[in-house]
Structure formats: structure tokens, C-alpha cells
């Protein structure tokens, strides 16, 4: 398919310059199909998977509706999880650089509400948040939505799965009837159509068929029984030795059980679920993305919004009930023309789930025998380790400051430093595991921007 540049749309030159500066030269398919509709003011239902560029699609649309001189919320983006809300807000800030003094505020649970109230008192143009916390602010009358021009329901299917329909209805009722309403979803269950009927006016539809190509993703199925599931997972990990893998479970309890088992057998695994506070959730996602912990165990809800480049492997410890959700799970690997691997454990009672997946993806399921047990083989350690520095954006720290502190005179080599993630009050840097102690000692004994900071290894 021929790629289309952004300058074929009637976009302001300043926006086009900013898109080019942040590396957006050609539109993705969801952007190509949806942006003309958004710019025409149409309500929209769009189905597109994570990583398709949908945030930039609705972001460009809502930013062009803003009046920078009016310091009251004019756009509201609802997301199912804190992580997705944070990611969406970060992307919107990048897109908004062409506009002067635009304030984008994140309102989600897991953090104290007091500072959010203080931020709202100073005004904001765009609110990105989770339904529960947005409703809390409406109840406290600390948030007014009477000037909303654009309402976005991002990952609407997951918000419905999480039981947020009533909250969404209550929030939408606080916004003007003449608003533009955009509904983005990775899957398209019947509930999406009903949700659209509640809030939208004659919506246009953009439905991308995102079934992964069998040539890009190798899917393998392995039959096991419930008592042997954990042992089967152990064997698959030792046999395939993926550099990184997301392991999907259907419940939080299953995630915890798998995490306990793998960490007890020498693997490095992290669990992502709703009981973690924001700092711990940030740490989990940072460590997985920077390759200092190769295995992430998550439910579909917890992993929504997770967008890891070049993920080599997805493992379905438990098959999902929905073929659509299965397609979305495995779609996290095999991106951008790379080959991906999806390993699926199947219980004897789950033949109907495999048949539904086969019909959805038009494939002939490949059942393989489980690899033989290996008594002597041990899991390989993660190539990187993460150091946490107790200073961040609020301390004016930038990635270049960390890199300079690590690689200055007699420091470690630049190619031994991995991803650097700067948050408000903490910075995470990945370094080669063999150099972690040296790097930690160097940062603790030295200074960053003339100041000393506490450093610990995660």
C-alpha cells in the first residue's frame, strides 16, 4: 500500500513542521483513513490495534480544535488504565509542541487526588484520565466539562470489559451535546456498537482488519493438562529462550502463580496487575522495555497500552475466550516486517478455542510436542540491569546528563548504556549487567548537574 505524507492534508504549517521534527513523515493506515473524517468534524468508530498510530490520529484532530487562550478543558480522553493514560498524555504533549502554552493534564487513580485538584485550579486544555478518577473529580466539582469539544474513548473495549460503562455514561452526560465523539477500540464486540449508540451522532467507521500474517508470526500450540501447565511453560522458555516475552494469563491470581513459579525456578519475571501502585507499575514497564527483565506476566487489561518495540515472543499460558483478543495478544510480536513467535498452551477442553482462533486467522493450527525436560539447563540472565536515581524531570535532569555522568573520564563505554527513562522525581537507566556495580558506584560517588543523588539497583 502506498504511504501518504501528512502534507496532503489541510494541516497548519507549524503542525507539519512539528510532525516532521518528531519523525512522523508518512501516515499509518489508521491515520490515513480517519484524519480526513476527524478534520471534517465527524464522530468516528475506529478499530485499530495497539501500535497502529491511533493516538496521533485522534491527537491531531483534538489539538486542532483547541483555543489556547481559553484555560478550561476542551478535550477529554478516557483510557482504561493509568499506564495508557500516561502514554497518551506524553504523545499528545509531543504533538502539541506547535501550539503555544498548551497544558495537558493526566487524571488517574493510584496517585493522590490533592495535587490533581491543585493543577486543575490553574486550568488545562486537555484532560487524559481513567473513568473512575474523572468521575471522582466531577463528584467533588473540581472538574468542569461544559466546554468540551472533543471526547475520545480510547481502548473502549477494555473499558467495557472493566465495567466502566456507567462511569462513561455519567461523564459523557457532563459534556456538551454538540461535542465530537471518537471511539477507538482494538476489538469490535457487539457492546461497542451499543456504546456508540449511547454517545455518538451518525458516526463514520474505520475498521482495519489487523489479522497478523502467518508469514510474520509463527504460531505453535502445545497440549498440556492443568497440573502440567507450569512445567510446560518452564520447558518452552528453556527450549526457545526468547530474549523477551509477554506471558498472558486470564486472571490476576494466575499471573501471581506464574510469577512465583518462574522466579522460584531461576527466571527473571515481573507481574503487571492492578494491585501495584504507580511507582511499582512504572518500574515494571521500564525494566521490561529496557531488557533488564525479560519476562512480563500480565492479563489483557493490565497489558493494554503496552507497546514494546521488537517483541520477539508472546506466550499464551491460558488461551483467551475471544479469538479477537487472541489476535490482539499475538499482534504485539511480528511487527514492522520482523518475524514473531506465539506459543500457546492448550488444555484438552479448549479445542473450541483453538478452532475459533483458526477460523479468525485462517490458519491450520500447528500442534507440537512439548520439548523434553532439561535437568542441567538454566535460564540465561537478563543482559541489562536497571539503576534508579532519586532525581528526575523536576530536578531538571535530562538523559544526556545521565549518559555524561556514566561515560565521562574513566567511565563505562557509551554502548554499555541502554534506555534512560526520566520521570518527575526518579530516573531509570539500563546498563550492561556486568557493569552495573561499577555504574552504580560511579553515579553515587560523582555528581549529576553538580548535585549528588541516591542510586540503587533494582
C-alpha positions, -999 to +999 in steps of 0.1 A: +000+000+000+013+034-010+022+056+020+007+090+022+025+121+036+008+143+062+012+173+039-016+160+017-040+170+044-050+207+051-028+209+083-012+241+096+025+245+085+036+246+122+019+213+128+035+198+097+069+210+108+065+195+143+053+162+128+084+161+107+106+170+137+093+141+158+097+117+129+062+115+115+065+118+077+040+093+064+006+084+077-002+050+091-033+033+077-055+043+106-043+079+103-048+080+065-084+067+068-095+086+100-079+120+098-100+134+069-131+123+088-119+139+121-109+171+104-144+173+088-159+171+124-174+136+121-180+113+150-159+082+145-157+045+154-122+032+147-109-003+152-071-005+153-046-024+174-020-010+198+009+004+179-011+014+148-007+052+153-042+059+166-031+083+193-016+106+168-047+103+147-071+115+174-044+137+189-040+158+157-078+160+155-084+172+190-054+196+191-067+215+161-100+221+179-083+239+209-084+275+217-051+281+235-064+314+251-091+295+270-077+278+300-106+253+305-108+217+294-117+215+258-108+178+251-112+148+272-095+114+265-107+084+286-084+054+289-089+021+308-056+022+327-031+045+343-003+033+320-022+040+288-034+075+301+003+083+308+014+072+274-014+090+256-006+123+275+031+120+267+023+115+230-002+145+230+025+167+245+049+158+217+022+165+191+012+198+208+047+215+206+034+235+176+009+253+199+018+279+225+013+272+262-009+241+258-015+223+292-022+186+291-032+171+325-033+134+335-060+124+360-058+088+370-061+067+401-031+053+421-019+088+429-031+114+454-060+135+443-049+166+461-021+176+437-045+170+408-070+194+423-043+220+426-033+215+389-070+218+378-072+252+397-046+265+373-066+254+342-059+228+315-067+225+278-067+187+275-076+161+302-064+125+298-077+102+325-093+070+337-131+069+342-130+063+379-108+093+387-126+116+363-158+107+380-142+114+414-133+150+402-168+155+388-183+144+422-160+169+440-168+196+415-131+201+409-135+194+371-159+211+347-166+196+313-190+222+299-165+234+273-155+200+259-153+200+221-138+165+217-145+134+237-122+104+230-129+069+243-095+051+239-094+013+241-132+014+246-135-024+245-112-027+276-132+000+294-163-021+288-145-053+300-135-035+332-171-024+339-168+013+332-199+017+311-219+035+338-190+058+346-186+066+309-223+074+306-221+097+336-190+115+323-204+120+288-236+135+303-214+163+317-202+173+283-220+194+256-243+176+233-226+191+203-192+177+210-173+154+186-171+119+200-143+095+189-144+058+199-112+038+194-111+000+200-087-029+193-116-054+190-151-049+179-176-068+201-213-060+200-210-038+231-190-013+211-220-007+188-243-002+218-218+022+234-217+042+202-255+044+201-253+059+236-230+088+227-224+093+190-242+110+162-241+093+128-205+081+133-183+072+104-165+038+108-129+029+101-124-009+106-089-021+099-085-059+095-054-064+116-051-102+115-013-109+117+002-126+087+011-162+092+044-154+075+053-129+101+041-147+132+048-184+138+021-198+160+027-231+178+002-250+200+012-274+228-013-296+246-009-300+283-031-305+313-038-281+342-014-299+366+014-297+340+009-261+328+037-245+348+061-273+339+052-269+303+058-232+304+092-239+320+102-262+292+091-238+265+111-210+280+143-231+282+138-245+247+130-213+228+150-189+251+133-157+240+152-125+247+119-111+259+083-124+261+049-113+274+031-142+291-006-138+291-029-151+318-067-147+322-067-137+359-046-118+384-042-149+405-028-169+376-003-141+369+009-142+405+011-181+404+032-180+372+054-152+386+061-171+418+069-203+399+092-187+374+111-166+399+114-197+421+130-216+392+157-191+383+139-170+357+136-132+359+099-124+357+077-094+366+040-094+371+018-065+359-016-062+377-039-037+392-027-040+428+006-023+421+010+014+429+020+038+402+057+038+411+059+000+410+039-002+378+063+023+362+093+002+373+078-030+359+072-014+325+106+003+324+125-029+333+107-049+307+112-023+280+149-018+287+157-056+287+167-058+323+139-083+330+130-105+300+096-119+311+064-099+318+033-117+330+001-098+325-037-100+320-052-084+289-064-054+308-031-048+325-012-051+292-034-028+273-014+002+261+018-018+264+038-011+232+072-027+232+093-024+200+106-056+185+090-080+210+102-114+198+077-137+216+042-139+231+032-168+252-004-176+260-002-195+293-040-195+292-060-192+260-084-163+259-121-169+254-122-144+225-105-150+191-104-112+187-084-108+219-061-136+209-054-118+177-046-087+197-023-105+220-001-121+194-002-089+174+024-075+198+051-096+181+060-098+144+057-060+138+074-039+112+082-069+090+100-087+117+093-124+125+074-131+157+067-162+177+035-171+195+035-201+218+001-214+231-006-238+259-039-257+253-059-278+278-078-308+265-111-290+270-101-260+248-104-274+213-132-250+206-110-220+214-083-233+190-109-237+163-122-202+168-086-188+165-080-209+134-112-195+118-103-160+127-067-161+114-074-186+086-046-210+097-042-247+102-031-249+139+004-264+143+004-287+173+039-297+185+051-320+212+064-302+243+102-300+244+120-326+265+128-317+301+164-304+306+178-311+340+211-292+336+199-262+316+195-229+335+177-197+324+201-171+309+204-138+330+190-106+315+216-087+295+209-054+313+203-042+348+184-011+359+196+017+382+171+040+398+183+076+406+162+096+430+161+127+408+141+134+377+124+159+355+116+182+384+153+183+392+160+194+356+177+161+348+178+150+312+190+118+296+222+134+283+231+143+319+229+107+330+249+095+299+276+121+306+279+111+342+283+074+333+307+078+304+329+107+314+366+102+323+373+065+331+336+057+330+318+029+312+315+028+274+286+045+258+275+013+241+271-003+276+243+022+285+208+013+274+175+031+277+172+061+300+137+070+313+132+103+331+101+107+353+092+136+375+112+125+406+131+094+395+153+084+366+159+048+354+189+039+334+197+004+319+234-006+319+250-039+309+247-063+338+284-069+340+289-031+345+260-024+369+281-023+401+307+000+385+280+023+371+261+025+404+293+033+423+303+060+397+269+077+400+268+076+438+303+090+442+300+116+414+275+143+407+248+149+382+244+186+372+265+194+403+243+175+427+246+142+445+217+117+441+210+084+458+213+054+434+200+019+438+200-012+417+165-027+410 
